[in-house]
């Protein structure tokens, strides 16, 4: 079996497929929460609990009689773990939603390198939580685990290290940092110098598809000790290869995008939305800087030229509030209530999406006419408010609009606002792409959101093809298989 360890911002799962079969028919072996906790006003990832969940799930796969051939890990970007000289974790990793980086990029630009120079060197859009600004924030606050760190590993590389005992820095996850040169795929030490660290604090850089090592002997023993046939199970763990896949989850998702339709952009739709194109070279211009586009690493040395857009985060937080009040609104209820003839199928993870049908027209009584305004999903007020409903109401009040009267009205407002933002970004992409853009692939969990896909199609006015709801796992497994095939030559 090939095992994809796919850790997202809210949950993690292990997806498996039979390594002996050419088709990539996946099954979900486990799902668990990826806990983010607040301690003393700071936000952290409970990485030990996450790793325990991974190991427990791997043991369950073995206990079920399946032989694991390979494992690959992908996660969210930018966050890092600080290790001491013995390779021990110094503290829980800070989470990208921790407000400690608010205003830090501007301070870095004024005290270290101008904003334009950072972009010229890296091609990375400015986000408060980019790793460069996290490290600078750590230095400014004299954060002890950072001060004492000998090695810094990105989250997928840290999980890989725990699995194998070997440290690497995978290229696509490094590219989210804002200190990688996208042309040479190396660390820019001059940008890191003001943070008090250098490339020596990072493990060797490897491209996606690198076999890092094998699963550490005895790692799963404590999870298998009550299985009743320890010797047989232990023997099945020999030579499980751990592969550095495209460690950034979006890079894995884009690796799965089919290439049967030239001229199609992609929209990775989930908690975050990321819209972009695959380019053979980074696209770094004054306009791309002004529009805050980013150049992140892809497989085979390509560049993912894209823009981050706040995705389903706003709705997820609203639904969380409603559930806490005893007013839960399920996704099936949302789809049923807001459906208006949309019959697009998200397709299978094998991407049998070429027969996707167009939907009927979206309603003409849009939220602009009903509410007086749409929201800007990327407004900072929606980043991590304690009251998401209140943040929406405040934004509308400040922009001449009024709050919808129902929960479904709020959902529709957010959907229409997202579609409008997608249309704006797609228009910008048309100006950058070295080819004509004819359509859009929607991948990831949001590909199953038929109503949002309909609004997106209407807003863009092009073919919108939803497919690959498990794109990240598909891309993870795809890179594993390629690596195993190359290793066998």
N, C-alpha and C positions, 0 to 999 in steps of 0.2 A: 504494500500500500504506500502511496505518496500522501503525506499529511501536510496540509496547509494550516499553520497557526496564524489566524487572522485576528489581530487585536485592534478594536476600534475605540473611539473616544467614549463610548458608553457600554459596550459589551465586547466580549471575545468569543471566538468559536474555533473549533477544529473541524475542517472539512477534509474528507478523504476520498480518494479514488483508487481503483485497482491499477497498479503499475503495469500489470501484464496485459491490459486491454488498451487498444489504441484510442478508443473513444474516452472522453473525459466525463463519465457519469459520476457525479459527486453525491455524497451523502454527508449530512451533518452528524459528526460523532459526539460533539459536546457544545454547549453554550453556557456562558457564565457572564457575570457583570465584571466590568473593569472599574473597580472602585476608585473614585477621586475623593479625597477627604480633606477637610479643613482643620488645621491645627494652628492655633495662635494667630489667626488672620492670614495664614498662608495655605495654599492648596497643593496637595501632593498626590502622587499615584501610589497606591498600596501595591507596589511591585512584587513583594514577597507573596501576597495572596494571589496575585495574577499568575505568578510562576507556579504556585502550588496547584492552581486550577489546571494549568497546562499539563503538568506532570501527572496529575490524577486522570486527566482525559487520555493521555498517552497510554497509561497503564490499563485503562478500560479497553482501549483498542486491542492491546496485546492480550488481555484477559479474554477477549471475545474470540481469540483464535487467529486474528489477522497478523501477518508478518509485515512490519514496517520496513520499507526500503529507504525512505528519505523523509526529511522534515525541512520545511522552510518557514520563516517567520516574517510577517509584515505588520507594521503598526502605523499609528499617526506619526506626523513629523515633528521636528524641532526639539522635543524634550530630550534630556540627557540624564545619565547616572554618573555620579562622582565616586571613584574608587581610590582606595589607598594603595600604598606600595605593594601590599600583599594581594591586591585584587579584591578586597572586601568593600562592600557597599558602605559608604560613609553616612548616608541618610536617604530617606525616600526621595525619589526624583520629584522636583518641582513640576507642577502641571502648567500647561500653556495658558490656562484660564486664571492663573494666579495674577492678581492686579499689580504685582511688584514691578512689572515692566512698563506700566503706564507712564508715558512721557519720556522713557529712557532713550528711544531712538533719536528724539530731538536733542537730547543732551549729548548723545554720542556724536551727532552731526556737528554740534557747536564746539565740542571739546576735542574731537579726534579727526574724523574725516567728513567732508561735506556729503550731504545726501547724494548728490549727483555722482560723486566719485565712488561711493559704495555701490551704487547701481551699475556704474560703468564697469566695475571690477567683477560684479557677481551676477548682474541681470535679475536679481531677486526683488520682488515687490516688498515694500516696507510694511511689515506687520509688527506690532509691539512685541509679540512673543517669539519672533525669529531667534534662533539660538544665539546669534551674535549679541543681541540686546539682552537676552537672559544672562549671558556670562558677564556682560558689562554691569548689569544690575546687581549680580552677585558680588562683584568686586566693590561696587559703590556701597553696598550695605555690609561689607566684610562678612559675608556668609561663610561660616566656618567650614562646612563640608567642601565648599568650592576652594577655599584657601588651602585646605589640606589635601586636595585631590592630586593624585599622580597621573591617573588616567581618566579620560572622559569618553563614555560610550553612549551612542544614541540608543533609544529603547529597544529596537529590534536586535541591534548588535549586542546589547546587554543580555537579552533572553538567549541569543545564540551562544554567548559566552557561558552562561549558566548551563546550557545543554552540553557544551563541548569542552569548556575550559580554555578555549582559544579566543583571542580578541582580534576583531577586524572592524574596519569602518567601511560599510557598504556605500557605494557611490551615490545611489539615488536618495538615500536618507541624508547623506552629507549635503546633498544639493539643496536641502530645505534650510540650511543653516544661516545663509547670508554671509558665509566666509569661504565658499568654494568658487574657484575660477571655473566657469562653465566651459571654457575653451580647452584648458589643460586637464580639467578634472582633478585639480590639486587644491590644497588648503592655502589660502592667502595669509601668510604669517603677519604681514603688515597690518591687516585689519584686526587680527587677534591681539596684537601687541598691547593696545590700551587695556585689554581685559586681564593682562598678566599671565596669559597662557600662549602656547604655540602649537604647531603641528606635532611636536614631540609628545604632547599630552594626549594625542589620539593614536589609535592603532593603525596599522597599515591599511591603505585604501584598496578595496577590491571591487571589481565590476559585478553586477548581478549575474548569477550563474556560477559563482565560485563555490567549490566544495570546501567548506571551512574545516571540517573534521568529522569525527564520529561521536555518537552519543556516549557520554561519560559512563564508564562501567559502574554499575551499582546505583545509578541515579534513581531508578524507578523501584528499587528493591523494597523500600518501605511501603510502597503503594501496592505491591504484589505479594507481600508476606503472608496474607491470609487467603491467597488464591487456591491453595491446595495442591499445586503442582509446580512449585517454584523452579525446579531444575529445568523443566521443559520451557517455562516462560522465560527464564533467564537466558537460555540458549537462543531464543528467538530475537534477543536484543543485540546480538553481535553484528557489528559493522553497519549500524544504521547511520547513514550519512546525513549530516546537517548542512544545508546549502544556503548560502547568502543569496536569497532571491532579490527581487526589487523590493527592498526593505520598506520603502515608503508605500503605504497602502494605495495611494493614488497611482503611483508608478506601476504597481502590480495590476491595478484595474485597467489602466491604459494599455498594458501589455496584452490584455485579453481582447482589445477592440479588434473586430474583423477588418480586413483590408480589402474586402470585396467591392467596396463602393468608394472609388477615388473622390476626393474633394469633400469628405464628410468630417466635420469637427466632432468633438466628443463633449458630453456633459456627464461628469461623474456626480450623481445626484444622491445625496444622503444628508447627514447632519450638516456637512458642508457641501456646497455645490462648487464644482471646479470645471470651468469651460475652457477648452483650448484646442490646439492642433499639435501634431507631431511634426517636428522640424529636424532636418539633418544638422542644423547649426543653431546656436543661440541667436535670438533676435533682440538686439540691444540698441535702441534708438532713443532720441529725446522724447518722442511721442510715447513709446512704450513705457518710458519712465513716468511721464506725466499721467498716464492712464493706469499706472501701477500694475502692469503685467509682470509675470515672473517667468524665469527660465530654469526649470528643474530637470534633473536627469531622468532619462528613460533607458530602456534596454537597448543593447547594440550601439551604444554611444550616441543615441538620439537625444534631442531636447524636447521636453514637454513645455511648450509655450502656452501659458494659461493664466487665468485670473481666478482668484478665490472669490466666492460669493457665499454669503451666509445662506445656508439651505434650510433644511427642515428643523434646524435648531429652535427657531422661534415657535413653530407649532409644537414641537416636543415639549418645550418648557410650558407652554399654555396648557397642554393636555396634562402635564404633571400637576399644575396648579388645580385644574378642574377635578382631577382624581382625588387630590387631597381634600377638596371640599365636598366629596361625594357626588360629583357631577361628571363622572367619567364619560368621555366621548371616544369611541373606538374608531380605528381606521376603517373598518367595514361600514360603520354608520356614516362616516364622512363620505366615503366613496358612493354609498347608496343615495345619500341625501343630495349630493352635489352633482351626481351623474346627469349628463344631458345628451345621451346617445353615443358617448365615447365607447368604441369597441376595440380599441387597440389592445393587443395581448403583448405582455412584456417578453414573451418568447422563452425558450429554455436557455440553460447555461451553455449549451452547445451552439447558441446563437442561430437558431432556426427562425430568424426574425425577418427574413426577406419578404414574407407574405403579409407583413403588418398592414392593416387597412387604415384608411383615414377616418377621422371622426366627423360627426356632424358639427355644425357651427356652434361656437360657444355662445352663451346668452349675450344679448346686446345691452342688457341693463347692468353694466359693469359697476365695480365698486367706486370708480371715480364719480359716477353720477349719483350713487347711493350715499357714499361717505364724504364726497367732496375732495378726496385725495387718496393716493396710495401711500404706502410706507416705503422707505428706503431700507431694504433688508440689511445693507451694509453700514447703516448708521451706528456709530459707537454705542449708542444707548441700548442696543439690543445684544451687546457682546456677552454680558453675564449679569443682567439685572436681578434683583431679588424678587421683583414682581413684573413678569413679562407682560401681562395684560395691562398693567399700569404704564409700562414703557410704551406700548402701542398707543394707548389713549393720549399720553403726553405728546408723542410725536405728531399724532393727528391734530391735536389741539394747537400745536405750534405751527402747523402748516395749513390751517384753514379747513381742516376736516373734522368729522365727528365719528365717534366710536360706534361700530356696529352694535346692534341691540342683542344679538344672539351669539352663542359660541360658533355656530356654523357660519354666521356672517363674518366673524373674525378669521376663521379658516379660509373662507373665500377671499377675503381681503389679502391675506398673506400669499395665497396661491397667485392671485392676479399681480401682486407686487413682485413676486419672484419671476413670473413670466415676463413682465415688463423689463426687469433687470437683465434677464437672459437675452432679450431682444437687443438691448443696448450693447451688451458685451459682444454678442454675435456680430453686430454691425462693425464694431471695432476690429474684430478678428478678420473680417473680410478685407480690411485695409492692410493687414500685416501678412496674410497667408500668401505663400509663393504660388498658389494655385487657386482656382475658383472654388468657393465654398458652395456646395449644392444642398447640403443637408446636415443633420445632426444625429449622432448616436446618443441615446440616453442610457447610461449603464449604472449599475449599483442598485441599491434598494429602492431609490426613487423611480426606477424604470417601471415599477409596478403601480405607481400612482397615476392611474388613468386620467383623472381629472386635471392634475397639474400638467401632464403631458399634452392634454388637449389645449389648455391655455397657452402652453409653450408653442405648440404648432401654430396656433392662431396669431400669436405675437410675432413669431419669426417669419411666417409666410413661406417656409420651406418644408421639405420632407423631414419628419422627426421619427426616428426608428428606435423604439424602446426595446432593449434586449439585455441579456447578461445581468440579471439581478444580483448574481453572486460573482460579479466581474473580478473583484479583488482576489478571491480564492482561485478563480480560473487562471488568472495571470500568475499567481503564486505557483500553482501546480504546473503550469506551462513552462515556467523557467526551471523548475526542478527537473522536469522530464528532459528538457534540452541539456541540462548540465549532466544528467546521468548518461544520456546518449553520447555526449562528448567524452565523458570519462571512460566509456567502454570501447572507444576507438583505439 
